[in-house]
Amino acid sequence: MADITIHGQTYTGVKTVKYVNGANTYDLEKLILNGTVVFEKEPDFPAKKALSLMTWKDISTVCKAGKASEYWTVGDTKNITVNGATYAVMIIGFDHDEPTDAASYGRSKAGITLQTVGLLSTTYKMYAMNQSSSWETTTLRTSLNGTVLDSMDSDLTSVIIPVNKTCRVKSRSSDSYTTVSDTLFVLSSPECAKNQTTTDGTLYTYFNSHSAAKADTSGVTRAYWTRTSGYHTQSSKATFDTVGDTGSISTGTYATYSNSVAFAFCV
């Protein structure tokens, strides 16, 4: 950076870019006079391309600038790698989720939320044995934010931001809600289906006009987990809602059952 004098005033913070005909010329990225920024050029942004053609770094730049909806539309897709297999993820909403560290992110809302278009090839239990009914303590949550996240490409994981997710905590005698910070997560029932009674999230834009039904890697539509918990009072066992093969919500699936998974994340 260098100083520049204009009409007798000295400005700092100017980048010298070349020397032409005996005089410096400048890229006026920023001018500072007496400690005050008097000019600052808007940063260069990536050219508009399909989501599938952009790098995750450029996608992150657009999202942090609050311009994601100017570049893409809900339903746009891009491929990712999980445990060596390729899956498509799609945008299910803009400015929907709250970053856990909004100050570092620079905005109060994450630019985009994406979810796998289909189901992972591996099925998971919520709990290996009956436990309290809450997404926060499930083995699935641990697996997603452990081995699954670790298997993904670093250019993607470096731009995924943790977000705050509301979780229902259900037992025989109580029904409450808590908030957790998740990097990878599964949707709640009200996030992917209309007319749900729990308050652990709000509907993503994609599901206003699309079914939540999803198929596995062989093309067969199957039930998959949501993070909305329940409790079977007669058996005293934890349950979770699932999205059925028609896209409707089914309640009361025992947490020890093995079901398919579609996960989401934010950039």
N, C-alpha and C positions, 0 to 999 in steps of 0.2 A: 504494500500500500504506500501511497505517497501523498504529499501536500500539493495543492494547486491554488494559485492566486487569481481571482476574478475581480476586476475593477477594484483592486486594492484590498480585497478581503481574502484571507487565507482559509482554505478549507482542508480538512484532513479526511483520511479514509478513502482516498481515490486510488483506484488500481491503474497503474501505468501499463498500457498494452503494446504500444509501439512508438517508434521514433521516426518521424517523417519530415524531410526538408529542414532539418535542424531544430525541430520543435517536438516536444512530447505531445502525444494525443492520448486521451484517456477514455476508459470504459467507465462511465459514471454510474457505478453500482450503488455508491452511497457517498453523500457529501455531508460532512459534519462541521459546523461553524460554532465555535465557542461551546463545544460540548453538546450542541443540539443538532439532530439530524434534520437537514433542510431538504434533502432529496434522497429517495431510496427507490431504485428500480425494482419492479416486481420480478421475482425469480423466474427463470425459464422453466417451463413445464413440458413434460413429455408430449409428443404429438399424439393426437387422438387416434387410437386404434381399437380394434376389437379386444376385449378382455383377454382372449386366448393368445393374443400376439404380444402382449405387454409383459415385461419382467415384473416380478413381485416388488422389486425396489421402486420402479416407476409407479406401480399401482399404489404403493404406500405413500409416495409423494403426492399423488392426486388426492388420496383419501385425507391425508393430514391437512391439505389445503381446502377441504370442504367442497371439492369439485367433482366428486365421484358420480353424482347423478347427471352431470353434464357430459360425461364420457361414456357411461354404460347404462343399461336398463336392467330391471329385475328379470331374472331368468338367464342372463348371460353366463356362460360357462368357461372354465379353464381346467386343465388337467393337473393333478397332483400325484405324487407317489407316496404310498403308505405300505410299509413292510414289503417293498419291492414290487408292488402291484400298482397299476395306474387306475385312478378314479377321477371322474369329473366332479367338480364342485360348481355350484351356481349361486349367484347373488339372490338372496331372499329378502333383503331389505337395505335401505340406506338410512344412516343416522338413527339407528334403532337402539343400539346398546351403549351403555355407559362405561368408558374406560376406567379401570381401577385406579390408574394414575393419570387423571385427565391433565394435570399440569405438565407432565412430561410429554404426553401425546400432543398437547396444544389445542385440543378441542374437547367439548363436553360430551360429544357423541362419536362413536367409531364410524368411519366413513362407510364401510360395507360389512355386512354379515353374510357369510357364505356357508352353505351346507352341502354335503355330498349328495349328488343326484340320486345315486343308488345306495345299496347296503354293502357294508364291508363283508368280505368273504368269511370272516371269523365271527362266530356268535359269542355272546357274553352273558354271564349272570350279573345281577346287581349285587348280590351277596352270595358268598359260598355257603353260608348257613343263615338261619333266621337272625336278623338284627333289627335295631331301631329303623324306622322307615324315614329315611332322609337321603337325598342325593349326595349331600355333603360327605357322608361316610361310606359310600358304595365302593366296591372294588372296581366297578366299571369306570367311575370317575378317576380312580387312581391309575387304571390302565391307560385311559385316554391321555392323561397328562404325564404319563411315564413312558411306557414302551411304544405306544402309538405315536406320540409326539416325537420321540427320539428317532423314530424310523423315517421321518419326513425330511425332505431336502432342506438344507440350512438356509437357502435363499428365501424360502417361504417362512420357516420358523423364526427367522430373524425379524420379520415384519408383523407377525401375529401379535396382537396386543391382548393382554388379560382384560376381561370385562366382568362387571358385577352381575351375577345371576341370582334371581330369587328362587328359593327352594321351600317347598312345603315340608314340614316336619309333623308326621302323623303318628299317633299312638291310640291305644284304646280310650284314653281319657283326655287327650289334648289334641289340638289342631292349631299349629302356629306356622310362622314363616321366618326364614333367615336369609341372609345374603352371603354368597361366597364369591371368590374371585376365580374365574376359570379361563384357561387358555383354549382348551378344547372342551366342548360340552355337548350334551344332547338337548333338544328342545323340550320345553314343557308342553302339556296338552293345550293350554290357551295360546301358545305361540304358533301352533300349527293347525289348529282346528277352531272353528267358530262355536259360540254359545257354550263355552266351558265355564264352570262355576268357581274353579280355583283361581287364585290371584297371583300365581307364580309366573308372571310374564304377560305380554300382550301380543296379539297376532302380527306376524310378519307380513309385509305387503304381498309377497308371492302367494300366500295361502288365502288371500281374498278372492282369488279367481282360479286357484289350482288345488287339486286334491293333494293330500299329504301322503298318499300311497306310494310305496317304493318297491323296486324289484331287486333281487340279489344278482350276483354276477352271471347267473345262468338265465336271467330274464324272468324268474318266477317271483311274483309279488308276495311278500311275506310281512308278518307283524314285526314291529321293531319298538324298542324302548323309548319312552319319554322319561323325563326326570321328575314328573309329578307323582308323588308318593301317596300311598293309602295304607290301610291297615284292616286285616280281616279279623274282626272281633271274635268270631267263633273259634278260629284256629290259633289266634294270637300270633299271626305271622305278617311280616311286612309285605306290602304289595306295591306295584307301580303300574301306572297306565301304559298301555301300548297303542301304537297306531296300527289298526288292522289292515288286512289286504285290500279293503275298499276305501281306506283313508279315514275311516271313522275311529273315534277313540273308544278303547275297551278298558274298563277298570278292573282292578282286582287280580292282576297277574302276579303270582307269587314271585318275590324277588330272587328266589333260588332257581327259578326256571332259566333256561338259556334261550336268549332271543337275539335277533339281528340288531344291528346298530347303524345309524346314520348320524354323523357328528357335524358340528358347526364350529366356526371360529370367526374372528373379526380382524380386519386390517384397517 
